[in-house]
Amino acid sequence: MAEVKKSKRFFMKMSKLPSGTAQQRKTSYSKYHGIKNYPAASYIQAKRVLARALTPHRVPEPFKGPILLEVEYRYETKEKKKFYKLKTTRPDGDNLIKVLKDRMTELGFFNDDSEVAIESMSRFYVPRGEGGISVYIAEVSEDVYK
């Protein structure tokens, strides 16, 4: 397995997780400017919320080279039967993690999200008060198996 060079783990406590994704677009038409696509308000709000939550966890120097990224989205629920069960409804996990990686890039966690070579994402329900996003980021060696 790849060897960890440096790492950081943190938890961003949130009772309501951001659900906007870059795929959510609005379209308008103007006689003068033609068709214009722009991001939905939920996506803009998600970017703001994530920036606010990520800022206290910024790193002094970006992670470089192959990066491992593990993310857990913990959704709060009142229903006891759902506690610690996987979430299989919208929004899609790959769209959620894309917004997070874009924000992490903008805040200097890594230079480009293409450096994330190993990615793991899970979504599940938790009791009230335990909601949020857990992130583990690590700079790893290029050797996958020796």
CNS distance restraints for C-alpha pairs under 8 A (distance, minus, plus):
assign (resid   1 and name CA) (resid 143 and name CA) 7.28 0.50 0.50
assign (resid   1 and name CA) (resid 144 and name CA) 4.97 0.50 0.50
assign (resid   1 and name CA) (resid 145 and name CA) 5.04 0.50 0.50
assign (resid   1 and name CA) (resid 146 and name CA) 7.31 0.50 0.50
assign (resid   2 and name CA) (resid 140 and name CA) 5.87 0.50 0.50
assign (resid   2 and name CA) (resid 141 and name CA) 5.41 0.50 0.50
assign (resid   2 and name CA) (resid 142 and name CA) 6.67 0.50 0.50
assign (resid   2 and name CA) (resid 143 and name CA) 5.44 0.50 0.50
assign (resid   2 and name CA) (resid 144 and name CA) 4.58 0.50 0.50
assign (resid   2 and name CA) (resid 145 and name CA) 6.71 0.50 0.50
assign (resid   3 and name CA) (resid 140 and name CA) 5.35 0.50 0.50
assign (resid   3 and name CA) (resid 141 and name CA) 5.17 0.50 0.50
assign (resid   3 and name CA) (resid 143 and name CA) 7.53 0.50 0.50
assign (resid   4 and name CA) (resid 138 and name CA) 6.36 0.50 0.50
assign (resid   4 and name CA) (resid 139 and name CA) 5.94 0.50 0.50
assign (resid   4 and name CA) (resid 140 and name CA) 4.42 0.50 0.50
assign (resid   4 and name CA) (resid 141 and name CA) 6.50 0.50 0.50
assign (resid   5 and name CA) (resid 138 and name CA) 7.19 0.50 0.50
assign (resid   5 and name CA) (resid 139 and name CA) 5.43 0.50 0.50
assign (resid   5 and name CA) (resid 140 and name CA) 5.42 0.50 0.50
assign (resid   5 and name CA) (resid 141 and name CA) 6.90 0.50 0.50
assign (resid   6 and name CA) (resid 138 and name CA) 5.66 0.50 0.50
assign (resid   6 and name CA) (resid 139 and name CA) 5.34 0.50 0.50
assign (resid   6 and name CA) (resid 140 and name CA) 7.40 0.50 0.50
assign (resid   7 and name CA) (resid 136 and name CA) 7.30 0.50 0.50
assign (resid   7 and name CA) (resid 137 and name CA) 5.58 0.50 0.50
assign (resid   7 and name CA) (resid 138 and name CA) 4.00 0.50 0.50
assign (resid   7 and name CA) (resid 139 and name CA) 6.20 0.50 0.50
assign (resid   8 and name CA) (resid 136 and name CA) 5.85 0.50 0.50
assign (resid   8 and name CA) (resid 137 and name CA) 5.41 0.50 0.50
assign (resid   8 and name CA) (resid 138 and name CA) 6.38 0.50 0.50
assign (resid   9 and name CA) (resid 134 and name CA) 7.61 0.50 0.50
assign (resid   9 and name CA) (resid 135 and name CA) 5.70 0.50 0.50
assign (resid   9 and name CA) (resid 136 and name CA) 4.36 0.50 0.50
assign (resid   9 and name CA) (resid 137 and name CA) 6.43 0.50 0.50
assign (resid  10 and name CA) (resid  57 and name CA) 7.22 0.50 0.50
assign (resid  10 and name CA) (resid 134 and name CA) 5.99 0.50 0.50
assign (resid  10 and name CA) (resid 135 and name CA) 5.47 0.50 0.50
assign (resid  10 and name CA) (resid 136 and name CA) 6.63 0.50 0.50
assign (resid  11 and name CA) (resid 132 and name CA) 6.98 0.50 0.50
assign (resid  11 and name CA) (resid 133 and name CA) 5.77 0.50 0.50
assign (resid  11 and name CA) (resid 134 and name CA) 4.35 0.50 0.50
assign (resid  11 and name CA) (resid 135 and name CA) 6.21 0.50 0.50
assign (resid  12 and name CA) (resid  53 and name CA) 6.03 0.50 0.50
assign (resid  12 and name CA) (resid  54 and name CA) 7.42 0.50 0.50
assign (resid  12 and name CA) (resid 132 and name CA) 5.44 0.50 0.50
assign (resid  12 and name CA) (resid 133 and name CA) 5.17 0.50 0.50
assign (resid  12 and name CA) (resid 134 and name CA) 6.31 0.50 0.50
assign (resid  13 and name CA) (resid 130 and name CA) 7.36 0.50 0.50
assign (resid  13 and name CA) (resid 131 and name CA) 6.05 0.50 0.50
assign (resid  13 and name CA) (resid 132 and name CA) 4.31 0.50 0.50
assign (resid  13 and name CA) (resid 133 and name CA) 6.59 0.50 0.50
assign (resid  14 and name CA) (resid 131 and name CA) 5.44 0.50 0.50
assign (resid  14 and name CA) (resid 132 and name CA) 4.33 0.50 0.50
assign (resid  14 and name CA) (resid 133 and name CA) 7.36 0.50 0.50
assign (resid  15 and name CA) (resid  75 and name CA) 7.65 0.50 0.50
assign (resid  15 and name CA) (resid  76 and name CA) 6.43 0.50 0.50
assign (resid  15 and name CA) (resid 128 and name CA) 7.48 0.50 0.50
assign (resid  15 and name CA) (resid 129 and name CA) 6.79 0.50 0.50
assign (resid  15 and name CA) (resid 130 and name CA) 7.68 0.50 0.50
assign (resid  15 and name CA) (resid 131 and name CA) 5.20 0.50 0.50
assign (resid  15 and name CA) (resid 132 and name CA) 6.45 0.50 0.50
assign (resid  16 and name CA) (resid  75 and name CA) 7.42 0.50 0.50
assign (resid  16 and name CA) (resid  76 and name CA) 7.46 0.50 0.50
assign (resid  16 and name CA) (resid 131 and name CA) 7.43 0.50 0.50
assign (resid  16 and name CA) (resid 132 and name CA) 7.62 0.50 0.50
assign (resid  17 and name CA) (resid  73 and name CA) 7.86 0.50 0.50
assign (resid  17 and name CA) (resid  75 and name CA) 6.96 0.50 0.50
assign (resid  17 and name CA) (resid 131 and name CA) 7.83 0.50 0.50
assign (resid  17 and name CA) (resid 132 and name CA) 6.50 0.50 0.50
assign (resid  17 and name CA) (resid 133 and name CA) 7.82 0.50 0.50
assign (resid  18 and name CA) (resid  45 and name CA) 7.55 0.50 0.50
assign (resid  18 and name CA) (resid  46 and name CA) 4.81 0.50 0.50
assign (resid  18 and name CA) (resid  49 and name CA) 6.90 0.50 0.50
assign (resid  18 and name CA) (resid  50 and name CA) 7.57 0.50 0.50
assign (resid  19 and name CA) (resid  42 and name CA) 7.09 0.50 0.50
assign (resid  19 and name CA) (resid  43 and name CA) 7.52 0.50 0.50
assign (resid  19 and name CA) (resid  46 and name CA) 6.43 0.50 0.50
assign (resid  19 and name CA) (resid  91 and name CA) 6.35 0.50 0.50
assign (resid  19 and name CA) (resid  96 and name CA) 6.99 0.50 0.50
assign (resid  20 and name CA) (resid  24 and name CA) 7.08 0.50 0.50
assign (resid  20 and name CA) (resid  40 and name CA) 7.86 0.50 0.50
assign (resid  20 and name CA) (resid  41 and name CA) 7.97 0.50 0.50
assign (resid  20 and name CA) (resid  42 and name CA) 4.58 0.50 0.50
assign (resid  20 and name CA) (resid  43 and name CA) 3.97 0.50 0.50
assign (resid  20 and name CA) (resid  44 and name CA) 7.40 0.50 0.50
assign (resid  20 and name CA) (resid  45 and name CA) 7.21 0.50 0.50
assign (resid  20 and name CA) (resid  46 and name CA) 5.31 0.50 0.50
assign (resid  20 and name CA) (resid  96 and name CA) 7.55 0.50 0.50
assign (resid  21 and name CA) (resid  42 and name CA) 7.52 0.50 0.50
assign (resid  21 and name CA) (resid  43 and name CA) 5.16 0.50 0.50
assign (resid  21 and name CA) (resid  46 and name CA) 7.60 0.50 0.50
assign (resid  21 and name CA) (resid  95 and name CA) 5.71 0.50 0.50
assign (resid  21 and name CA) (resid  96 and name CA) 6.13 0.50 0.50
assign (resid  21 and name CA) (resid  98 and name CA) 7.87 0.50 0.50
assign (resid  21 and name CA) (resid  99 and name CA) 6.30 0.50 0.50
assign (resid  22 and name CA) (resid  39 and name CA) 6.91 0.50 0.50
assign (resid  22 and name CA) (resid  43 and name CA) 6.12 0.50 0.50
assign (resid  22 and name CA) (resid  95 and name CA) 7.22 0.50 0.50
assign (resid  22 and name CA) (resid  98 and name CA) 8.00 0.50 0.50
assign (resid  22 and name CA) (resid  99 and name CA) 6.82 0.50 0.50
assign (resid  23 and name CA) (resid  95 and name CA) 7.48 0.50 0.50
assign (resid  24 and name CA) (resid  39 and name CA) 6.44 0.50 0.50
assign (resid  24 and name CA) (resid  40 and name CA) 5.62 0.50 0.50
assign (resid  24 and name CA) (resid  42 and name CA) 7.98 0.50 0.50
assign (resid  24 and name CA) (resid  43 and name CA) 6.89 0.50 0.50
assign (resid  25 and name CA) (resid  37 and name CA) 6.48 0.50 0.50
assign (resid  25 and name CA) (resid  38 and name CA) 5.68 0.50 0.50
assign (resid  25 and name CA) (resid  39 and name CA) 4.63 0.50 0.50
assign (resid  25 and name CA) (resid  40 and name CA) 5.05 0.50 0.50
assign (resid  26 and name CA) (resid  37 and name CA) 5.66 0.50 0.50
assign (resid  26 and name CA) (resid  38 and name CA) 5.35 0.50 0.50
assign (resid  26 and name CA) (resid  39 and name CA) 5.99 0.50 0.50
assign (resid  26 and name CA) (resid  40 and name CA) 5.62 0.50 0.50
assign (resid  27 and name CA) (resid  35 and name CA) 6.87 0.50 0.50
assign (resid  27 and name CA) (resid  36 and name CA) 5.61 0.50 0.50
assign (resid  27 and name CA) (resid  37 and name CA) 4.51 0.50 0.50
assign (resid  27 and name CA) (resid  38 and name CA) 6.37 0.50 0.50
assign (resid  28 and name CA) (resid  35 and name CA) 5.79 0.50 0.50
assign (resid  28 and name CA) (resid  36 and name CA) 5.29 0.50 0.50
assign (resid  28 and name CA) (resid  37 and name CA) 6.57 0.50 0.50
assign (resid  29 and name CA) (resid  33 and name CA) 7.34 0.50 0.50
assign (resid  29 and name CA) (resid  34 and name CA) 5.39 0.50 0.50
assign (resid  29 and name CA) (resid  35 and name CA) 4.49 0.50 0.50
assign (resid  29 and name CA) (resid  36 and name CA) 6.17 0.50 0.50
assign (resid  30 and name CA) (resid  34 and name CA) 4.95 0.50 0.50
assign (resid  30 and name CA) (resid  35 and name CA) 6.50 0.50 0.50
assign (resid  30 and name CA) (resid  36 and name CA) 7.92 0.50 0.50
assign (resid  39 and name CA) (resid  43 and name CA) 6.42 0.50 0.50
assign (resid  39 and name CA) (resid  44 and name CA) 6.92 0.50 0.50
assign (resid  40 and name CA) (resid  44 and name CA) 6.63 0.50 0.50
assign (resid  41 and name CA) (resid  45 and name CA) 6.10 0.50 0.50
assign (resid  42 and name CA) (resid  46 and name CA) 6.06 0.50 0.50
assign (resid  43 and name CA) (resid  47 and name CA) 6.26 0.50 0.50
assign (resid  44 and name CA) (resid  48 and name CA) 6.39 0.50 0.50
assign (resid  45 and name CA) (resid  49 and name CA) 6.19 0.50 0.50
assign (resid  46 and name CA) (resid  50 and name CA) 6.09 0.50 0.50
assign (resid  46 and name CA) (resid  99 and name CA) 7.93 0.50 0.50
assign (resid  47 and name CA) (resid  51 and name CA) 6.06 0.50 0.50
assign (resid  47 and name CA) (resid  99 and name CA) 7.04 0.50 0.50
assign (resid  47 and name CA) (resid 100 and name CA) 7.97 0.50 0.50
assign (resid  47 and name CA) (resid 103 and name CA) 6.85 0.50 0.50
assign (resid  48 and name CA) (resid  52 and name CA) 6.23 0.50 0.50
assign (resid  49 and name CA) (resid  53 and name CA) 6.21 0.50 0.50
assign (resid  50 and name CA) (resid  54 and name CA) 5.87 0.50 0.50
assign (resid  50 and name CA) (resid 100 and name CA) 6.94 0.50 0.50
assign (resid  50 and name CA) (resid 103 and name CA) 6.98 0.50 0.50
assign (resid  51 and name CA) (resid  55 and name CA) 5.94 0.50 0.50
assign (resid  51 and name CA) (resid 103 and name CA) 6.38 0.50 0.50
assign (resid  51 and name CA) (resid 107 and name CA) 7.71 0.50 0.50
assign (resid  52 and name CA) (resid  56 and name CA) 7.87 0.50 0.50
assign (resid  53 and name CA) (resid  57 and name CA) 7.98 0.50 0.50
assign (resid  54 and name CA) (resid  58 and name CA) 6.61 0.50 0.50
assign (resid  54 and name CA) (resid 104 and name CA) 7.43 0.50 0.50
assign (resid  54 and name CA) (resid 107 and name CA) 7.92 0.50 0.50
assign (resid  55 and name CA) (resid 107 and name CA) 7.22 0.50 0.50
assign (resid  58 and name CA) (resid 107 and name CA) 6.91 0.50 0.50
assign (resid  58 and name CA) (resid 108 and name CA) 7.16 0.50 0.50
assign (resid  58 and name CA) (resid 109 and name CA) 6.54 0.50 0.50
assign (resid  59 and name CA) (resid 108 and name CA) 7.21 0.50 0.50
assign (resid  59 and name CA) (resid 109 and name CA) 6.10 0.50 0.50
assign (resid  61 and name CA) (resid 108 and name CA) 7.50 0.50 0.50
assign (resid  61 and name CA) (resid 109 and name CA) 7.47 0.50 0.50
assign (resid  62 and name CA) (resid 108 and name CA) 5.58 0.50 0.50
assign (resid  62 and name CA) (resid 109 and name CA) 4.78 0.50 0.50
assign (resid  62 and name CA) (resid 110 and name CA) 4.58 0.50 0.50
assign (resid  62 and name CA) (resid 111 and name CA) 6.55 0.50 0.50
assign (resid  63 and name CA) (resid  67 and name CA) 7.16 0.50 0.50
assign (resid  63 and name CA) (resid 109 and name CA) 6.05 0.50 0.50
assign (resid  63 and name CA) (resid 110 and name CA) 4.92 0.50 0.50
assign (resid  63 and name CA) (resid 111 and name CA) 7.59 0.50 0.50
assign (resid  63 and name CA) (resid 138 and name CA) 7.41 0.50 0.50
assign (resid  63 and name CA) (resid 139 and name CA) 5.90 0.50 0.50
assign (resid  64 and name CA) (resid 110 and name CA) 6.36 0.50 0.50
assign (resid  64 and name CA) (resid 111 and name CA) 7.32 0.50 0.50
assign (resid  64 and name CA) (resid 115 and name CA) 7.29 0.50 0.50
assign (resid  64 and name CA) (resid 139 and name CA) 6.41 0.50 0.50
assign (resid  65 and name CA) (resid 115 and name CA) 6.01 0.50 0.50
assign (resid  65 and name CA) (resid 139 and name CA) 6.81 0.50 0.50
assign (resid  65 and name CA) (resid 140 and name CA) 7.49 0.50 0.50
assign (resid  65 and name CA) (resid 142 and name CA) 7.95 0.50 0.50
assign (resid  66 and name CA) (resid 115 and name CA) 5.45 0.50 0.50
assign (resid  66 and name CA) (resid 116 and name CA) 6.03 0.50 0.50
assign (resid  66 and name CA) (resid 117 and name CA) 5.43 0.50 0.50
assign (resid  66 and name CA) (resid 118 and name CA) 7.81 0.50 0.50
assign (resid  66 and name CA) (resid 139 and name CA) 6.15 0.50 0.50
assign (resid  66 and name CA) (resid 140 and name CA) 5.69 0.50 0.50
assign (resid  66 and name CA) (resid 141 and name CA) 6.74 0.50 0.50
assign (resid  66 and name CA) (resid 142 and name CA) 6.33 0.50 0.50
assign (resid  67 and name CA) (resid 115 and name CA) 5.86 0.50 0.50
assign (resid  67 and name CA) (resid 116 and name CA) 4.52 0.50 0.50
assign (resid  67 and name CA) (resid 117 and name CA) 5.51 0.50 0.50
assign (resid  67 and name CA) (resid 118 and name CA) 6.44 0.50 0.50
assign (resid  67 and name CA) (resid 137 and name CA) 7.02 0.50 0.50
assign (resid  67 and name CA) (resid 138 and name CA) 5.64 0.50 0.50
assign (resid  67 and name CA) (resid 139 and name CA) 4.72 0.50 0.50
assign (resid  67 and name CA) (resid 140 and name CA) 5.79 0.50 0.50
assign (resid  68 and name CA) (resid 116 and name CA) 5.93 0.50 0.50
assign (resid  68 and name CA) (resid 117 and name CA) 6.16 0.50 0.50
assign (resid  68 and name CA) (resid 118 and name CA) 4.58 0.50 0.50
assign (resid  68 and name CA) (resid 119 and name CA) 5.91 0.50 0.50
assign (resid  68 and name CA) (resid 136 and name CA) 7.89 0.50 0.50
assign (resid  68 and name CA) (resid 137 and name CA) 5.69 0.50 0.50
assign (resid  68 and name CA) (resid 138 and name CA) 5.10 0.50 0.50
assign (resid  68 and name CA) (resid 139 and name CA) 6.40 0.50 0.50
assign (resid  68 and name CA) (resid 140 and name CA) 6.71 0.50 0.50
assign (resid  69 and name CA) (resid 116 and name CA) 6.65 0.50 0.50
assign (resid  69 and name CA) (resid 118 and name CA) 6.22 0.50 0.50
assign (resid  69 and name CA) (resid 119 and name CA) 4.89 0.50 0.50
assign (resid  69 and name CA) (resid 120 and name CA) 6.29 0.50 0.50
assign (resid  69 and name CA) (resid 135 and name CA) 7.29 0.50 0.50
assign (resid  69 and name CA) (resid 136 and name CA) 5.81 0.50 0.50
assign (resid  69 and name CA) (resid 137 and name CA) 4.69 0.50 0.50
assign (resid  69 and name CA) (resid 138 and name CA) 6.65 0.50 0.50
assign (resid  70 and name CA) (resid 119 and name CA) 5.86 0.50 0.50
assign (resid  70 and name CA) (resid 120 and name CA) 4.61 0.50 0.50
assign (resid  70 and name CA) (resid 121 and name CA) 5.84 0.50 0.50
assign (resid  70 and name CA) (resid 135 and name CA) 5.82 0.50 0.50
assign (resid  70 and name CA) (resid 136 and name CA) 5.05 0.50 0.50
assign (resid  70 and name CA) (resid 137 and name CA) 6.51 0.50 0.50
assign (resid  71 and name CA) (resid  97 and name CA) 7.80 0.50 0.50
assign (resid  71 and name CA) (resid 120 and name CA) 6.22 0.50 0.50
assign (resid  71 and name CA) (resid 121 and name CA) 4.79 0.50 0.50
assign (resid  71 and name CA) (resid 122 and name CA) 6.51 0.50 0.50
assign (resid  71 and name CA) (resid 133 and name CA) 6.94 0.50 0.50
assign (resid  71 and name CA) (resid 134 and name CA) 5.63 0.50 0.50
assign (resid  71 and name CA) (resid 135 and name CA) 4.71 0.50 0.50
assign (resid  71 and name CA) (resid 136 and name CA) 6.51 0.50 0.50
assign (resid  72 and name CA) (resid 121 and name CA) 5.79 0.50 0.50
assign (resid  72 and name CA) (resid 122 and name CA) 4.91 0.50 0.50
assign (resid  72 and name CA) (resid 123 and name CA) 5.86 0.50 0.50
assign (resid  72 and name CA) (resid 124 and name CA) 7.83 0.50 0.50
assign (resid  72 and name CA) (resid 133 and name CA) 5.59 0.50 0.50
assign (resid  72 and name CA) (resid 134 and name CA) 4.99 0.50 0.50
assign (resid  72 and name CA) (resid 135 and name CA) 6.65 0.50 0.50
assign (resid  73 and name CA) (resid 121 and name CA) 7.75 0.50 0.50
assign (resid  73 and name CA) (resid 122 and name CA) 6.19 0.50 0.50
assign (resid  73 and name CA) (resid 123 and name CA) 4.65 0.50 0.50
assign (resid  73 and name CA) (resid 124 and name CA) 6.49 0.50 0.50
assign (resid  73 and name CA) (resid 131 and name CA) 7.90 0.50 0.50
assign (resid  73 and name CA) (resid 132 and name CA) 6.24 0.50 0.50
assign (resid  73 and name CA) (resid 133 and name CA) 4.78 0.50 0.50
assign (resid  73 and name CA) (resid 134 and name CA) 6.69 0.50 0.50
assign (resid  74 and name CA) (resid 123 and name CA) 6.03 0.50 0.50
assign (resid  74 and name CA) (resid 124 and name CA) 5.34 0.50 0.50
assign (resid  74 and name CA) (resid 125 and name CA) 5.66 0.50 0.50
assign (resid  74 and name CA) (resid 126 and name CA) 6.05 0.50 0.50
assign (resid  74 and name CA) (resid 130 and name CA) 7.35 0.50 0.50
assign (resid  74 and name CA) (resid 131 and name CA) 4.92 0.50 0.50
assign (resid  74 and name CA) (resid 132 and name CA) 5.18 0.50 0.50
assign (resid  74 and name CA) (resid 133 and name CA) 6.03 0.50 0.50
assign (resid  74 and name CA) (resid 134 and name CA) 7.84 0.50 0.50
assign (resid  75 and name CA) (resid 123 and name CA) 7.35 0.50 0.50
assign (resid  75 and name CA) (resid 124 and name CA) 6.04 0.50 0.50
assign (resid  75 and name CA) (resid 125 and name CA) 4.64 0.50 0.50
assign (resid  75 and name CA) (resid 126 and name CA) 5.82 0.50 0.50
assign (resid  75 and name CA) (resid 131 and name CA) 5.32 0.50 0.50
assign (resid  75 and name CA) (resid 132 and name CA) 6.82 0.50 0.50
assign (resid  76 and name CA) (resid 125 and name CA) 5.71 0.50 0.50
assign (resid  76 and name CA) (resid 126 and name CA) 4.99 0.50 0.50
assign (resid  76 and name CA) (resid 127 and name CA) 5.48 0.50 0.50
assign (resid  76 and name CA) (resid 128 and name CA) 5.09 0.50 0.50
assign (resid  76 and name CA) (resid 129 and name CA) 7.25 0.50 0.50
assign (resid  76 and name CA) (resid 130 and name CA) 6.78 0.50 0.50
assign (resid  76 and name CA) (resid 131 and name CA) 5.06 0.50 0.50
assign (resid  77 and name CA) (resid  82 and name CA) 7.38 0.50 0.50
assign (resid  77 and name CA) (resid  83 and name CA) 7.40 0.50 0.50
assign (resid  77 and name CA) (resid 125 and name CA) 6.30 0.50 0.50
assign (resid  77 and name CA) (resid 126 and name CA) 6.19 0.50 0.50
assign (resid  77 and name CA) (resid 127 and name CA) 5.65 0.50 0.50
assign (resid  77 and name CA) (resid 128 and name CA) 6.03 0.50 0.50
assign (resid  78 and name CA) (resid 127 and name CA) 6.47 0.50 0.50
assign (resid  78 and name CA) (resid 128 and name CA) 6.63 0.50 0.50
assign (resid  79 and name CA) (resid  83 and name CA) 7.04 0.50 0.50
assign (resid  80 and name CA) (resid 127 and name CA) 7.47 0.50 0.50
assign (resid  82 and name CA) (resid 125 and name CA) 6.12 0.50 0.50
assign (resid  82 and name CA) (resid 126 and name CA) 7.61 0.50 0.50
assign (resid  83 and name CA) (resid 124 and name CA) 7.97 0.50 0.50
assign (resid  83 and name CA) (resid 125 and name CA) 5.27 0.50 0.50
assign (resid  83 and name CA) (resid 126 and name CA) 4.91 0.50 0.50
assign (resid  83 and name CA) (resid 127 and name CA) 6.10 0.50 0.50
assign (resid  84 and name CA) (resid 124 and name CA) 5.90 0.50 0.50
assign (resid  84 and name CA) (resid 125 and name CA) 5.12 0.50 0.50
assign (resid  84 and name CA) (resid 126 and name CA) 5.45 0.50 0.50
assign (resid  85 and name CA) (resid 124 and name CA) 5.47 0.50 0.50
assign (resid  85 and name CA) (resid 125 and name CA) 5.67 0.50 0.50
assign (resid  85 and name CA) (resid 126 and name CA) 7.98 0.50 0.50
assign (resid  86 and name CA) (resid 122 and name CA) 7.74 0.50 0.50
assign (resid  86 and name CA) (resid 123 and name CA) 5.88 0.50 0.50
assign (resid  86 and name CA) (resid 124 and name CA) 4.13 0.50 0.50
assign (resid  86 and name CA) (resid 125 and name CA) 6.47 0.50 0.50
assign (resid  87 and name CA) (resid 123 and name CA) 5.35 0.50 0.50
assign (resid  87 and name CA) (resid 124 and name CA) 4.72 0.50 0.50
assign (resid  87 and name CA) (resid 125 and name CA) 6.48 0.50 0.50
assign (resid  88 and name CA) (resid 123 and name CA) 7.81 0.50 0.50
assign (resid  91 and name CA) (resid  95 and name CA) 7.26 0.50 0.50
assign (resid  91 and name CA) (resid  96 and name CA) 7.05 0.50 0.50
assign (resid  92 and name CA) (resid  96 and name CA) 6.48 0.50 0.50
assign (resid  93 and name CA) (resid  97 and name CA) 6.16 0.50 0.50
assign (resid  93 and name CA) (resid 121 and name CA) 7.06 0.50 0.50
assign (resid  93 and name CA) (resid 122 and name CA) 7.56 0.50 0.50
assign (resid  93 and name CA) (resid 123 and name CA) 7.42 0.50 0.50
assign (resid  94 and name CA) (resid  98 and name CA) 6.22 0.50 0.50
assign (resid  95 and name CA) (resid  99 and name CA) 6.67 0.50 0.50
assign (resid  96 and name CA) (resid 100 and name CA) 6.53 0.50 0.50
assign (resid  97 and name CA) (resid 101 and name CA) 6.04 0.50 0.50
assign (resid  97 and name CA) (resid 121 and name CA) 7.50 0.50 0.50
assign (resid  98 and name CA) (resid 102 and name CA) 6.13 0.50 0.50
assign (resid  99 and name CA) (resid 103 and name CA) 6.30 0.50 0.50
assign (resid 100 and name CA) (resid 104 and name CA) 6.13 0.50 0.50
assign (resid 101 and name CA) (resid 105 and name CA) 6.09 0.50 0.50
assign (resid 101 and name CA) (resid 113 and name CA) 6.09 0.50 0.50
assign (resid 102 and name CA) (resid 106 and name CA) 6.33 0.50 0.50
assign (resid 102 and name CA) (resid 113 and name CA) 6.88 0.50 0.50
assign (resid 103 and name CA) (resid 107 and name CA) 6.19 0.50 0.50
assign (resid 104 and name CA) (resid 108 and name CA) 6.24 0.50 0.50
assign (resid 104 and name CA) (resid 109 and name CA) 5.31 0.50 0.50
assign (resid 104 and name CA) (resid 110 and name CA) 7.01 0.50 0.50
assign (resid 105 and name CA) (resid 109 and name CA) 5.72 0.50 0.50
assign (resid 105 and name CA) (resid 110 and name CA) 5.40 0.50 0.50
assign (resid 105 and name CA) (resid 111 and name CA) 5.94 0.50 0.50
assign (resid 105 and name CA) (resid 112 and name CA) 5.80 0.50 0.50
assign (resid 105 and name CA) (resid 113 and name CA) 6.31 0.50 0.50
assign (resid 110 and name CA) (resid 115 and name CA) 7.52 0.50 0.50
assign (resid 111 and name CA) (resid 115 and name CA) 7.67 0.50 0.50
assign (resid 126 and name CA) (resid 130 and name CA) 6.09 0.50 0.50
assign (resid 126 and name CA) (resid 131 and name CA) 6.38 0.50 0.50
assign (resid 127 and name CA) (resid 131 and name CA) 7.44 0.50 0.50
